[in-house]
Amino acid sequence: MVWGLSGFALAAFIVGFYGPILHFLIGPDPLNPAAPALSWDILREVLSDSWILGILGFSLLQAFLSAALSILVALPGAWVLARYDFPGRRWFEHLTLLPFLLPTILVVLAMVLFFGNRGWLNQALGWLGFPQIQFLYSLSGILIAHVFYNVPLALKLISAAWMRLSGQYEQAAQMLGANVWRRFRTLLIPLLLPAIISAFAAIFLLCLNSFAILLVLGGGPKHTTLEVLIYQLARIELDIPRAASLSLLQSGLAIFLLALLLQLRPPTPRQRPPNLRKLGADLQSKCPEAWFALAVLVALTTFALGPLLAVLVDSVRIFKHGQWHFSFQTYLDLFGFRGNTRFLDSLRNSFGIALGGATLAMLLGSGTLLLILNSSKRTRPLLEGVFLLPVALSTVVFGIAWFHLYQRILAGQVALVWVIIAMHGLLVCPYWLRIMLPAAEAVPRQWFQVSRLLGHTSETFLRRVLLPWLRPSLATAFFFAFTLSLGELNAILMIADDTVQTVPLEIYSALGGYRFARASALGVVLLLASLLLLVLLNLGAQGRVGSNFRKRN
């Protein structure tokens, strides 16, 4: 049973993920089956094209700047989380993580409503008598959207590493007369450098593969990236050879960055006694550091929730007779009270695909997890690379590859919705695995030995010991997989047609047609779904894990 599940997972990744991509890269040109899609002549032509090299340079530049700014914004928040305990800390961590879980198209909508030419920021500047600023459809707008999207990831990685540091180092440096800046520069930064580099590489990779943000906020050819160019060549111009060449180039960069991530990833956190100061007590004693910490919390909360609040407000107002009026008309239209049920079909499709994708990811991830845990030290890095590579590779390339596979082989044989579920299961499985792998490795090894001595069967040990221990991680992993599948746009945009509509596709269509109220209402529905899952996760994963085993032993 165990090896059967592991074999199924390995075969699914090879056939379902790598097969279509390799066929797209080295297979025949769909428009000219006698010629290969990828050739050395076309590859040399692409690499010698100054315009494409300029696009490559901009792709690397925006990814570098986005990662650097995300780290700089996250560092103060990581310091607060590593130093202070305060009421609502768990919810603050969840809320700051929320932007990372939102669909990218919803992030784009939030940026337009908050930072756009007629957004909240410019309205506030106008009320205060300041001139308006226009920067959204430029490199600055791209960077702000990427920072909004990726700060939660940097915050989580760096704060976890910061909390593992012993406070004795900083106390010793303070006793030697080092001020706060010197302690931070000469002591903390070197100790945190592995986590910072790991977060930087992960965000750089995500921004290099960013699609929806660049597609909408790029503002024209000047801010085109490799990801957008591959989409234009493959889906609009049908220039498969050049698209395949660029995909090969981007895949090479992604594989290099993934290898770097696997080498530099921080170790599994070790529990140590909490040594957090009480923020309320320090505020009462008028400690300057506490007031700075409070300012950081307010700033990060505003940055995370401000654009989302703009989406919420915009969904319940309409512009009529030269004035804004609060109205639920958009929601009435969405939910079919005026005879239109298109949204309900999209919502049903989105939840069905997300549930199917998350369930498939859990099945594939379970087999993958067993395979990795039972592998040797020599083969484990190879297996991790095989199963984690989907995180690094372009979802646009993956979607285009599946589009050609579907058109050539599966069309008329398999319903498109099942193909999309399979795609989502493969795409989100690595995220499920990254959450579950450290949790499974943290299971005390002596539990297995004691279980055998007590005569427990494998099924009993799994049901009464292992599953209770892994329950919080299982809930978190399923939540991530479901939420990521619910908001996925890049791959589904490549393959979906009129027979399958999802809420992210509806948002993209409404945003392209400047129907911001409808796009906002659609976004609020997705946002509420994510918040509901977040609440269920927070309530359902707080049980005492492994309690049955501890009570008996």
Buried (B, 14 or more C-beta within 10 A) or exposed (E): EEEEBBEBBBEBBEEBBBBBBEBBBEBBBBEEEEEBBBBEEBBEBBEEEEEBEEBBEBBBEBBBBBBBBBBEBBBBBBBBBBBBBBEEBEEBBBBBBBBBBBBBBBBBBBBBBBBBEEBBBBEEEEEEEEEEEEBBBBBBBBBBBBBBBBBBBBBBBBBBBBBBBEEEEBEEBBEEEBEEEEBBEEBBEEBBEBBBBBBBBBBBBBBBBBBBBBBBBBBEEEBBBBBBBBBBBBBEEEBBBBBBBBBBBBBEBBBEBBBBBBEBBBEEEEEEEEEEBEBBEBBEEEBEBBEEBBEBBEEBBEBBBBBBBBBBBBBBBBEEEEEEEEBBBBBEBBBEEEEEBEBEBBBBBBBBBBBBBBBBBBBBBBBBBBBBBEBEEEEBBEBBBBBBBBBBBBBBBBBBBBBBBBEEEBEEEEEBBEBBBBBBBBBBBBBBBBBBBEBBEBBEEEBBEBBEEEEBEEEEBEEBBBBBBBBBBBBBBBBBBBBBBBBBBBBBBBBBEEEBBBBBBBBBBBBEEEBBBBBBBBBBBBBEBBBEBBEEBBEEBEEEBBEBBEEEE
